Amino acid sequence: MQPIVVFLLDGLADRAHDSLGGRSGLEAAVTPNLDRLCASGSCGVLYAIGPGRAPSSEVAHWSMLGYRPNEFPGRAVFEALGRGQEVSSEHVFAYAALRPAERRDDGWWLTGRPDPERDAEEAQRLVETCDGIAVDGLTFSLAHVWRGEAVLRVSGGADERVTDSDAFFRDRHPLLRPQAVVPEAERTARAAEHWSREVMRRLERERFNVITLKWWGRPHDVPSFEERHGLRGTFVASSAFLRGLARAVGLEAREESETDDAAADLLGRIELARERLAAGDTFVFCHVKSADAAGHTKDPRRKQAMIETLDGALGDLPTDGAVVCLTGDHATPAYPDVIHSGDPVPFVVAGPGVRADRVAEFGESTCAEGIFGHLRGPDMMPVLLNAADRPLFLGSRPTPFDGADGYPALLDPL
């Protein structure tokens, strides 16, 4: 049996761009190391949720790690865990963000956000001004994390099935009214609206005068990663919410920052993966943010250049002693102006015993011709376990933990 290492290049995939001759940033990039990895392994493309569905990173990761939509606790829970906060299923969580807003005829419109350095002290003070508001038996407690952003904890019997008040668009957008997704959440939705109005009253004369809410959720009791897949190991990431996701499933969360030197960051993660394998880990997951950040610039050539930079660090992957997977969680197109898209992400697996298919170039269209074909997120762990000679033999029942057979209960998007 072999250990498994996943290198996840966030936002890796793209769309075809006229400025790149009708190719994606991946297809236009010169990637000799990724091409060699494809030529030595098995390829396919992956949709974290399903074709055409544009997931957030936390939704995509949850699915790819083999967890079900009905087990998803919400990103706010990950944000809390990633910052060392205790969570409990007795509480509902949301992510709060201090924002400036202007009044228009059709409502309040959000117009920016605090500067993380210049406005840090003021933002924290204003958030603390709104801590502990009680509405209809529910108490809204805020724990500031940075630049006016906070984890909101609601106690008193709240329901997490409430819509966001932050529309999460790029430019100016309206402050939305919280609404119940199910009738049982009506009390919480009404209280969240009342809370929002009370916050605006307290901040009426301030530069930053509203606090938005998003990513509602509640912790769930789920099998650990070891219980579900028989693996234990390390999850490496710079983002707090991803480290929180790792902790939610019992993986050891390792914080490794990312700098302006994306190649050095990736080389450091490769070396760390080797160290963790030598220490006995059977699973190592390394997340890299830089390709996603390049896609968000909306400059196809910057995305192409970043992929070439990352490729330069991929010449010495630990394929001699582990099954290595390199893929992404979603597409972050450099055009048009969307956050993420539901396009396919290249997926390649190499290592001891992994057959080479006929794919010799890394890209969306080329990897689609590989032996794995088109995969969904819940397929990733069974595919990797099989490649590592660790498949669960179906028909037997060696574990009491639900989901160990690799069949998700639901394939609907979150």
Order of alpha helices (4+ residues) and beta strands (2+ residues): beta-alpha-alpha-beta-alpha-alpha-beta-beta-beta-alpha-beta-beta-beta-beta-alpha-beta-alpha-beta-alpha-beta-alpha-beta-alpha-alpha-beta-beta-alpha-beta-alpha
